[in-house]
Amino acid sequence: MTWALEVGLDAEQLKTYEVLLNPMVEKYPAATIVCQYDLGRFDGPSVLDALLSHPLVQIPLGRVPGFYGLEK
């Protein structure tokens, strides 16, 4: 996801991008979309926003609920 930093997306634009991926995942359930965040380049709130924006997320421990819809 470092491309987002290079093109100058702010935190709100990045969050919107993440939310807009959800319909694509629903439309193409066989596809896997991976948004990799370099924790050395992104702050905690940005990564948390990404986690909150998806129904499911993959973390080192496995696939877990992304708490989509809790933050409005």
C-alpha positions as CSV (number, residue, x, y, z in Angstrom):
1,M,0.0,0.0,0.0
2,T,3.0,2.3,-0.1
3,W,1.8,3.4,-3.5
4,A,-0.9,5.4,-1.6
5,L,1.8,7.4,0.1
6,E,3.6,8.0,-3.2
7,V,0.5,9.4,-4.9
8,G,-0.3,11.6,-1.8
9,L,-3.5,10.0,-0.6
10,D,-4.5,11.4,2.8
11,A,-5.9,9.2,5.5
12,E,-9.6,9.8,4.6
13,Q,-8.9,9.0,0.9
14,L,-7.1,5.8,1.8
15,K,-10.0,4.8,4.1
16,T,-12.5,5.4,1.2
17,Y,-10.3,3.3,-1.1
18,E,-10.4,0.4,1.3
19,V,-14.2,0.6,1.7
20,L,-14.7,0.7,-2.1
21,L,-12.9,-2.7,-2.4
22,N,-15.7,-4.5,-0.5
23,P,-18.2,-4.7,-3.3
24,M,-15.5,-6.1,-5.6
25,V,-14.8,-8.9,-3.1
26,E,-18.5,-9.7,-2.9
27,K,-18.9,-9.7,-6.7
28,Y,-15.8,-11.9,-7.2
29,P,-15.7,-14.2,-4.2
30,A,-12.9,-16.4,-5.7
31,A,-10.6,-13.4,-5.8
32,T,-8.3,-12.5,-3.0
33,I,-7.4,-8.8,-2.5
34,V,-4.3,-8.1,-0.4
35,C,-3.6,-4.7,1.0
36,Q,-0.2,-4.9,2.6
37,Y,0.7,-2.1,5.0
38,D,4.3,-1.5,5.8
39,L,4.1,-0.8,9.6
40,G,7.3,1.2,9.3
41,R,5.6,3.7,6.9
42,F,2.0,3.8,8.0
43,D,0.8,4.9,11.4
44,G,-1.4,2.8,13.7
45,P,-4.7,4.7,13.1
46,S,-4.3,4.2,9.3
47,V,-3.8,0.5,9.6
48,L,-6.7,0.3,12.1
49,D,-9.0,2.1,9.7
50,A,-8.1,-0.5,7.0
51,L,-8.8,-3.3,9.4
52,L,-12.2,-1.7,10.3
53,S,-13.2,-1.2,6.7
54,H,-13.5,-4.9,5.7
55,P,-15.7,-7.8,6.7
56,L,-12.7,-10.1,7.0
57,V,-9.0,-9.5,7.2
58,Q,-6.0,-11.7,7.2
59,I,-3.5,-11.3,10.0
60,P,-0.6,-13.5,11.0
61,L,-2.9,-15.6,13.2
62,G,-5.3,-16.2,10.3
63,R,-8.5,-14.7,8.9
64,V,-10.6,-12.7,11.4
65,P,-13.6,-10.4,11.3
66,G,-12.6,-6.9,10.2
67,F,-15.3,-5.3,12.3
68,Y,-16.8,-3.7,9.2
69,G,-19.6,-1.4,10.1
70,L,-18.6,-0.7,13.7
71,E,-17.0,2.6,12.8
72,K,-19.3,5.1,11.1
